[in-house]
Amino acid sequence: MSAKNKTTERLFQATRQALNTASFRANQYKQVVQKKIDLGAIHKKIEQLQSELGKRVGDLYQIGKQEISTDKEAAHLLEKLHSLKQAAALLKEEIELIRTELPATAEEPSTKSDQSQKKD
């Protein structure tokens, strides 16, 4: 190969790597944004359930029921809250994993994130 061809090849490789990195970062950003939207929806549901639970506790107090933990509706609301809080924690972990993921270099085979991009 001539020096001109080698320079052209290096320029092409550098450009391709830059485009791959930019594409990876754009997809990464898209995934984080979608997870944050999902997280916001879960937080809204948590707030609604907390409001319902507070109303239920207030109603039970007004009718003179002292032992709230025996109320089936309140227990059901608490179970839902626990489940939603776990889902929110998982989403936060996923967001952090996405943020810390690095793009594959030209020598590496395609990664899991490349496969998930094809599914979108």
N, C-alpha and C positions, 0 to 999 in steps of 0.2 A: 504494500500500500504506500502511496505517496504521502508526504507530509500534509498536503491539502486534504486528502481523503481522511486521514486520521483526525485532523482538526474538525472536519465536517462531521465525522462519526461521533467525536466527543461532544460537539455542540448539540447534535441530535439526541444523544443519550441524556445530556443535562436538561434539555428542553422536555424530553419525555418524562424524566424523573420529576421535574418541577410541575408538569401537568398532572402526573399521577398523585403527587403530594397535595396539590390544590384540590383535586377531585376528592381525595380521601378526606381532607379537612372539611370540605363542603358537606359531604355525606355525614361526617361525624357531627357537625353542627346541626344538621337536619334531624338526626337521631336524638340529640340532646334536647332540642326544642320540642320534639314530639313527646319525649318522656316528661318534660316539664309541664306540658299541657295536660298530660295524663295525671301527673302529680297534683296539679291545681284542681282538677276535677275530683280527685280523691279527697283533697283537703276540704273542698266545698261539701262533700258528702259527710265528712267527719264533723264539720261544724253543724250541719243539719241534724245529725244523729245526737250530738251533744245537746242541742236545743230540745230535741224530742225527749231525751233522757231527763233533762232538767225540768221540763214540763211534767213528765210522768212523776218524778220525785215530788214536785210541788203538789200535784193532785193527790198523791198518796198521803202526804203530810196533812193536807186539808181534810181528808176523810178519817184521819186519826191512825193510819197504819204506821206503826213504828219500825217494823222490820222490813226495810226496802229490799233486802237481798233475797227475800222469798217471793217477790213479785216476778212472775214469769215474763211479763212484757219488758220490765226493766232489765232482767237478766239477758233477754234476747237482744236488746239494744246495746248492752255492754259487750256481748259477743260480736256483734256487727262492728262496733267501734274497734275492738281488738283486732279483728280481721283486716279492717281498712288501714289501721296503723301499721300492721305488718306489711301490707301491700305498699304503703308509702315508703317504708324503710327499704324494701326491695328495689323500688324505683330509684331511690336516692343512690343505692349501691350501683345500680346499672348505669346511672348517669356518670358516676365517678369512674367506673370502668371504661366507659366510652371516651371520656375526656382524657384518660391516661393512655389509651391505646395509641400505638405508633404506626405510621404507615409502613408498608412493606417496602424494602429496597428492591432495586431492579433484579438482584440475584436471587431473592427469596421467592418461593412459590406463593401462589395466592393464599391469602389468609381467610379466616372465618368471616371477617368484615367484608371481604370481596364477595363471598358467597351470599351474604345477607343483602348486599346491594343488588344482586341479580334477582332476588325475590321481590324487591320493591316495585 
